[in-house]
Amino acid sequence: MTATINKPELFNESRAQGILQCLREAAADAIETKRKLGQYWVVSTPDGPRFEGPGAPLVRNKIV
């Protein structure tokens, strides 16, 4: 006779949503801090990185 051990599910939809929300809040806080300090930040887009904020470079280098 073999015993079956039921392990708790480590990853579920609810936990994933919580982690995603936490990451979004952390990113928003970091961007707000950079904005207050007068620094620019980098945003990832399908077309590549985009610089935003005061002092952001006007030319974007494409990585090949």
Summary of the structure (lengths in Angstrom):
residues: 64
radius of gyration: 20.2
end to end distance: 58.6
largest distance: 69.8
contacts: 101
relative contact order: 0.11
helix: 38%
strand: 16%
